[in-house]
Amino acid sequence: MTDPITTRKDGDVLIITSNNPPVNALGAAVRQGLDRAVKEGLADDSVKAMVITCEGKTFFAGADITEFGKPMQEPGLPTLVDSIEASDKPIVAAIHGTALGGGCEVALACHYRIAVPSAKLGLPEVKLGILPGAGGTQRLPRVAGVEFALELATKGDPVPAAKAQAAGLVDRLAGEDSLAADAIAYAREVADARPLPRASEKPVSVEPGVFDAFRKTNAKRFRGYDAPAEIISVIEETASLPYAEGVQRERNGFMKLIMGVQSAAQRHIFFAERKASKIDGVAEDVQLRPIKRVGVIGAGTMGGGISMNFLSAGIPVTIVEMQQEALDRGTGTIRKNYEATAAKGRMKPEQVEQAMGLLTPTLKMEDLADCDLVIEAVYEEMGVKNDIFTKLDGICKPGAILASNTSYLDINEIASVTGRPQDVLGLHFFSPANVMKLLEVVRGDKTADDVLATAMALAKKIRKVAVVAGVCYGFIGNRMLMPRQVEAMKLLHEGATPEQVDRVHVEFGMPMGPFQMSDLAGVDIGWHRDPTRIENIRDALAAEGRWGQKKSAGFYDYDENRRPSNSPRVAEIIEDFRKKTGTPQHEITDEEIVERTLYTMVNEGALILEEGKAQRASDIDVVWIYGYGWPPYRGGPMFWADTVGLKTIVAGLEKHGFPVAKLLRDKAEKGERFN
């Protein structure tokens, strides 16, 4: 194997270069090569300073996480960074692309750091449920201050080079196209400067109350997560300690987290997301169809949001509506959304105009004739969709992909009204479509391989996490949501309150419970609209105009700031239904709520796998993490079931009289896991 680390001399400066595509991960060969190269520089009397740089698109973008859980090959990253810092010749880190995780820790160990303006630096380990384990929690507070270190290490989001420079993490900015030359000049400039600035030797300056204030400010964001809490504790407890003692506390914290369930769950999702893009039974080299223009039918909330994904990626969109007023309203909302993003500094005004310039609004379906992909995003009714697809079949050019954004309906039936079922599939975006990362790509019985592969590749281009689903009612996500919602409603009849059911789900880590979600989405969604026909609690609420947050009343009452409070009227409605149905009452425990609303989801997930409607259990986990707010630290419903124990899940289902999926029972009996 070619050595990923090479060295060359530019006069009295040794340039150490890593070339380990795609992201210069700090695997064993890279660490060993860096160690050898630094020793080479120290042993050569003609070398006065060294520069560490990387080939390709990026500086070291982190540790090689495929090594996690395996015996560490020496030198480990903590040993390597300490030896870099201990060098008695100055070492300059030349940063482009991203310096993330271990890459940022290597940069911190260097005596000087120079970066191009487009570079970003960060410590994203928290997103894998761990903490920086190679001195990051110790060097960063010393170099850039405690508050900056807390932000970077607990949130995991990288910062631009200019912000890193303002904090002291970067010493100097280079020219965008002259990093190597600027770094060599910088190394020569500091070659004789002594003492060398070693991060570990600097004191930590701490303002009183900074840790308590940081915990309080971020309490909601960090709720349920172990890693941010541990990172704050490590930085707080070591602020007054010498580096050697601090780094030992960091190591203990790292080991505690990496051996825990949360880190295993978050690492599982990291790999699951990458696995989800692989399509079973489709050759990797299948020829993709070119997508140069996209058509969207419907300029409502979904259609507008879907359009924004493509406009933001630089793909022109033709958007169709029936009435001019609806078209104007829809395009106006798209502009308003972009302008709101620009107001927050996340877009430039010229980018707003650029995106809007790619949008062609029209009232004529015939204007979709030159589109390579058309996505229907209209009312969820089969007759309406079939009518649209029949028209599209006559309008769209041969080879155009026809997609429905349906949440539940049969893609095969929709495809059957066209003369090109091989070109039809489902693209189920989640609301708000311009924000939510998940995209269920629904593979019909006759969907062509190149159509499916094109959709998955396009999803990546518009920054979605795509999962392949088979045709069934509700696909993966909504199908698993149904048993949860059904059982939640039954629990109300049997003695639970909406607030108790919701509290259990929020404490589990969900952003909201089933009834809070219902109020947010709209209690009237799917309602038959006949106020005299009251067959269940939901009908009763809808008949009284309690349609959720938009009406300031649903399962909860809401004030002018949409803050919920328990509703006496809802309690009366529930009590009336209990009497009317004669449902026996009993004390509902939190455990029963978990077993009946979450274990049933796992069971449905097992049925989905059994029927081949999902490619793998980890795909189901990805759907629930990115589409429904399942807490990442629990790894998705199927991974969570593995941690609870499949025998426990089966026993809980049987206790409440639920039929158990064969796959779930078989795995439980064999002591197997889904993941």
N, C-alpha and C positions, 0 to 999 in steps of 0.2 A: 504494500500500500504506500502511496506517495505521502511523504511527511507533510502535514498541513501547515507547518511552521518553517519559514525560510528566513535567512538573514542576508543582508548586504550592507556594505559600508559606503557612506557618503563622507569622505574625509575622516574626521574624528567622531562621526555619529554612526552608531549601529542601528540599522532599521530592521526591526523584527516584524515580520508580516505573517498574518494568519490567512489561509485560504481553505476554509472548511465549509463549502456550500451546504444548505442554502443560507444559513444565518450565522455561520461561525460559532456554533454551539460549543461550549467549553467541555467537550468530551475528553476522555483520558489522553488520546493522542495529542490533542491541542495543549492540554495542561503540561504534558511531558515535554512537548516541543518548546513551549514558552519557558519552562524551567531551564532547559538546556541552553536556550538562546540567551537568557539573562546571565547565566554562568559564563557563557562564551564572551559576552561583553565585559564582564567583570575581570576575566582572565587576560584580556587583550589590553596591554598598556597604551596602545594607540587610540583606544576608544575612550572618549571623554563623557559621552552622554548617549542615551538610547531613546528610540521612539518605537512605541508599539502601535501598529496599525493593522487594518484588515482589508483584504480584497473583497470584491463583490459589492452587494448593495448595503452592507451594514457592518458596524463594529460588532463585537461579541453581543449577541442578542439573548444570552442567558445560558444557564447550565444545560447539559444534555439530560432531559428528564427521563429518557429511556434507561438511564443508569439508576434511577430511584429504586430503592428496594434491593439493589444488587450490591455485592461487596465492592467497596470503593477502591479503585486503582490509584496508587500514589503517583504524583502528589495530589492530595485532595485539594479542592479550591481554597480552603482556609490556609493550608500550608503554602500554597503557591502565592497567594496575595501577600502573605507576611514576608515571603522571601523577596518579592518585587519591592515592597516598601523598604526592606532592610538594605537594599542595594546602596553602596556608598558612591555610586555614580547616578546622576539624575536620570529619571525615566519619565518620558512624556507620553501620555495617551493621546493619540490622534483619532478623534471620534467623528464618524459620519453614520448616517442611517439611524440606528438605535443602539444605545448602550443600556441593556436591560438586565435586571437581576444580577447574575454572576458577572456579566459584562460591566455593569455599573460598579460592582465591587472591585473588579480589576482596575477600572479607571480611578476609583478612590484610593487604591493602594499605590498608584503611580504618584510621583511627586508633583507633576503638573498635568493639566488637562486642557487641550485645545480642541475645539469642535467647530464644524461648519454650522451656519445658522439654521439649516434645515434639520439638524440632528435632534434627537429626543433622548432623554435619559430617564430611567425609572427603576423601581423595585417592585415588579409585579408578583412576587412570590405569594403574597396574601391571596391572590386569585386561585392559587393551588392549595390554599389552606395551610401554608407554612410561612416562615419568616426568613428574611435574608440571613443565610447561615455562614457567610464568609466575611464577617466583620462589618456588614452593611449597617446594622443597628448601632455600631460603635463609631465607625469612621464618619458616617454622614452627619450625625449631630455635632461632631467636632469641627467638620468642614463648613457645614451650611446652616447650623443652628437646629435646635430641638424642634421648633414648630414646623420648619420645612421638612425635617426628617420624618416627623409624625405623619404629615400629609402624604409624602411620597411612599412611605412603607406600609401604612394602614389602608390606603385606598388603591394603590397599585397602578395609578394612571401616570404615564410618562409626561414629562414637562419639556417644552421647547428649550433649545440651547440658551436662548437669551434669558429665560427665566432661571435656568440653572446657573448662568453666569451671575445674575443679580444676587443669587443666594450664596455664591461662593463655590458651588460644585464644579463649575467650569471657570478656568482662569482667563481664557482668551478665546475670541472667535476668529476663525480662519476664513479665507475667501472660499466661496462655494466650490470653485474649481482649482484651488491651490492648496489643499489640505496638506499633502505630503511636503511640499516645499516650505510652507509656513511652519509646519511642525519641526522640520529639520532646523530651520532658522531659529525657532524658539529654543530647541534643545541646545544649539550652539551658544545662544544668548545666556542660558542659565548653567552652562557647563561648569563654570568655576564658582557659582554661587553656593555659599555655605553659611549656616547649617542647611541641610536639605529639609524642605517642609514635609514632615511625615505626619499624616493625619492622626495616627494613633497617639502622637505625643502632644496634641493640642488639648487644652482643657475644654470641658463642656460648660457652656453658659446657660443657666436655666432661670427663667422668670418665675416667681412664686405663683402657684395656682394654674400653671399652663396645662398640666396633665388633666386635672379635674375639669377644666373648661373645655378641653378637647374632647374628653369622654362625653360630656353633657351635650355639646354641639352636635356630635355624631352618633348619639345614642340610637336613633331610629335606623340609620344606615347600617350600623354594626350589630343590630339586634340578632341574637342567635348564633353569631359567628365566634369561633374560638380564636382564630388567628389575629384579628385586629386587637382584641383584648390583650393577648399575650405580647404582641409587639409593643403596645403602649407600656405594659408592665416592665418589659425588658429595658426599654429606653429610660423609663422612670427610675427603676431600681439601680441602673448602672451609671446614671449621670454623674454621680460623685465618686465612682470607683475608677481605679487605674484600668487601662485598656485590657491588660491580661486577664483581670478578674471579670471585666465586662464581657469579654468575648467568651468566657466559659459559661456565663449566664445565658448568653445568646445561644450557645451550642446546646445547652440543656433545654431551652425553649424550643429550638428547632427539632430536637429529637422527640420531645413530648408531642409536638404537633404532627410530625410526619408519621408517628406511630398511631395517630388517632383516626377515628372513623371519618371525621370531617375532611381531612386532607385526602384520604382515600377516595371520598365521594367527589371532591372537586377535581382531583386528577383523573378520575373516571370520566367526568364530563368533558374535560380537556381532550382526551383521546376519542371519546364518543362522538364529539362534534366533527372530528376529522374523518372518522369511520363512516359517518352518515352520508358523506358525499360519494362514497363508493356504491355503485349500482350492481346488485347481483345479476348475473346472466347477461351483462352488456359489456362488450369488448371495450377496453380502455382507449383504443385507437379509432373508435367509431367516428366517422366524419360528421362534424356538427353543422347544423343549418345556420347560415348567416342571419343575424337579427339586426337590421339597420333601422327599422321603424316599427314602433309598437302601436297598436290600436287599443283603446279602452272604451268599452260601452258602459255608460253610466258615469255622471260627474258628481255623484253624491259623496258621502264621507269615504266609502271604500274606494270608489273609482278615482276620486281625487288623490287619495293617499297612495294608491297603486301607481298612478301616473307619476307622482313625485319621485318614486324610486328610480324610474327610468330617466326622467329629466335630470336628476342629480348625477346620474352616471353618464350623462351626455348623449343619451339615446332619444331621438325625436319621438313625440307621442301625438297621435291624432285621437282626440277625445270626443265622443258622440253623446248627445242627449236628445230627448224628444222635443223639449220646449226651450225657447231662447232664454227664458227667465232662469230655468234650472241650470242651463249651460253657463250663463253669466255668473250665477251664484257659485257654481262649482269652481270655475276658473278664478273667481275672486278669492275663494277660500284658499286655493293653492298659492296665490300670490301673497295672501295674508300670512300663511304659514311660513313661507320663505322669508318674508320681511321680519317676522318675529324671530326667526333664527339669526338673521343678519343683525337685528337689534341687540342680540346677546353676544355678538362678536364671533359667531361660529360660521358666518358666511360674509363675503364682501358684497356690497351693493351691486357691483358689476356681475357677480356670480348669480345673483337673483335674476337680473335681466337676461343673462345667458340662458338660465334654465327656462324662464318664461318664453324666451325666443324660440325654444324647441317645441313649444306646445301649439298645436293646431286645433282649435275648437270648431266643431261642426254639428249641424243638425241632420246631415245626410250619411246614412250607413254606407252609401256607395263610395264615400271618401276613404273607406278602409281598404280599398282595392289594392293599394300598393304596400300594405303593411305585411311584415314577415311573421308577426305574432299578434293575435287579437285576443284580449282578455275581456270576457263578459262579467260585469259586476252590477247586476240588477237584482230586482226583487226575488227572494228565495221561493220560487214557485215553478214547478217543472214545466207547465204549459208555456209560461213566458219564456223560459230558457230554450225550450225546443223550438219555439217560433223564431227566436233570434238566431239559433244555430242553423236552422233551415235557410234563413236569409243569407247568413254568412257563407254558407256553402256555395251559393250562387254568385256572391260578390268577390270573395277572396281569391287571390291568385293561387295556382297550383303550388303545393309545397309550403304554403303558409300554415303556421301552427295555430290551432283554435283552442282556447282555454276557457274554462269556467272557474270563477272564484267561489263556487258553491261551498257551503260549510258542511252540508249533509248529503246532498242529492246524488243520485246514481250517474256517474260519468259515462258508463256504458250506454245507458238509455239516451243521454244527451248526444253521444257520438253516433248513435244508430239513426238519427234523423238526417245525418249528412252522408254524402257519398264518399267520404274520406275519413272513416273512423280511426285510421292509423295516425292521423294528424291531430287528434283530439286528446286532451288530458285535463286534469284539474290543477289549478294553481290557487291553493287556499291561503290567501294572505290573512294575517290577524290584525285586528283593529287596535289602535290606529296604524294603518298599513305603512305609513311613511316612518313609523317609529319601531314597531315590533319586529324583532329579528327573525322570527320563525316563518318558514314557508313550507306547507305540506304540498308536495308534488305528487298528484294522484295519477297512478298508472292504470289506464283502462285495459281491458282484456286485449284490445287491438292496437294500443298505443305503440308506435314504432320505436325501436331502440334509439334511433338518432334524434327523435323528438324528445324522448325522456332525457337523454344525455345533454341535449341543447338546453333544456329547461334547467337542469342542475348547474350547468356551467354559467348560464345567465343569472341564476340566483346568486352565485358567488360574485358576479360582476356588480350586482346591485346591493351587495353586502348583506345578503340574507343567509341564515343557517337553514339549509334545505334538507328535508327528510322525505324519502320515497314512501308513499302509502298506497295500499291496495284499495279497491272499491268496496266500501261497506258503509252503512248509514253512520255518518259522523266521522268517517275515516279513523285516525288514531286518537287525536286529542278530544274531540267532542264526543266520540263514542265512549271514552273512559270517563268523561265528565258526567254523562247521564246517570250511571248508578249512584254517583255521589249526590247529585241533586235530588234524585228519587228518594234516597234514604234520608237525606236531610229533611225533606218534607214529611216523611213518615214519622221521623223523630218528634216533630212538632205535634202531631196527632197523639203521640204516646206520652207526652209530658215534658219534652224539652222546650226551651225558648229559643227564638232566633239568635239572641245575644250569646247564649251558652254554646250553641253549635258554632257560631262564628268565632267566639273566643278560643275554642279548642283548635280551630284551623289556624288562627293567627299565632297562637302559642306554638303550634307545630312549625311555623315559619312562613306560612302563606301570607301574601300581602293583604288578603282579605278573605272572609269566609263566604260560604255559598249564598247567604241572604244579602250580605253587603255587595257581593258581585252582582246579584240580581237587581238590586237598587241602582247600581252604577250603570248596568247595561240597559235597564228599562224593564219593569215588571210586565209591561204591556207587550213585550216582544213575543210574537207567536200567539198572542191572545186572539180569540175568535171575534172580539168586538161586539158581542151581544151582552149588554149589562143585565139582562134578565136571566141569562143562562149561567148559573153559578154552581159549578161542579167541584170546585176545590178552593183552597185558601187563596191561591193566586188569582183565580177568577173574582173572588170577593174583593180583593184589594184593587184589582184593575177596574171593577165596576164602580168603585167609589172614587176613581181618579187617583188612586195611590200608585202612580206609575214609577216611583223611585225618585232619585235625586232631582231629576228635571222638574218634578212637581212638588218638591220639598216634602214628600211623603211616599213611603213604600212599606217595606218591612220595618223601617225606622222613620221617625220624624226628623226633619232637617231644619237647621236655622239658616239665616241668610248667607252664612259662610260654608254651607253644606256640611256642618258638623252634625253627626247623628245623635239621637237620644232614643231611649226605649219608648215605644208607643203604647199607651193604654188602649187605644182603639184596636190595634193589631192583636193585643192580648185577648180582647173581647171576641174578635173574629175567630181566632184560634180556638178559644173555649167553646164557641157556638158549634164549630165543626167537630170538636171532640164529642160533644153531646149528640149532635146529629148523626154521627157515624157510630157512636157507641164504642169507640176504640178504648180498650182497657188501658189504664194509666199505670206507669211504674216510674220509679226514680231512675232517671237517665244519668249514668256516670260518664265522665270524660272518656274513659276507656271504651265504653260502648260506642260513643260517637266516632272514635278513631276506627274501631273495628268495622262499623257499618258503612262509614263514608270513605275510608281510605283502603281498607282491606279489599272492599268490593272493586275498587279501581284496579288494584293489582290483579285481581281475578279476571277482570275484563281485559287487562293487558296480556295476560296469559292466553286468553281466547283469541286475541288479535294475532299473537305469534303462532298459535296452533293453526289458525286459518290462513297463515301466510300473508296477512294484511300489513305486517311490518316486517322489514328484513331482519331485524335483530333487536334484542331487548334494549340495547343501549340507544337505539333510535327512538324508542318510546320515551326514554329518559330525556333525550334532547328535546323532544316535542314539549314535554311538560316543564322543563327548565326555561325554555325560550318562548313558549307560547302562553303559559298559564301561571307563571310565578312560583313554581315549585322551588323551595329553597335549595340553592346549589350545594349547600353544605350537607344536604341529605341525598344528593346524587341522582335524583329522579325516582319515580315510584318503584321501578323494578330493582334498582340498586338498593333503595331503602328496604324493600322486602327482603333482599339478601341479608342486610344487616340485622333486621328483626329476626330472621330465621323463617324459612318457608314452612316449616312444621307449625310454627306459631301462627302464621297467616292462615293455614288450612284449619287449624283448631278454632281460631276466631270466627272464620266463616261458618264452620259447622255448628258452632255454638248458637248462631243466629239463624240457622236453617237455610243458608245459601248453598246452591249447588256449586261444587268446586270444579274448576277447569281441569281437564285431564292432565295437561302439561304441568300445571302447578302441583297437582297431587303427585304425579310421577317424580318430579324433581325433589319434592319434599321427602318422599319415601326413600329416594336414592341418596339423600343428603347433598344434592347438587344446588347450584346457584343459577340465576338467570344471567349474571355477568361474571 
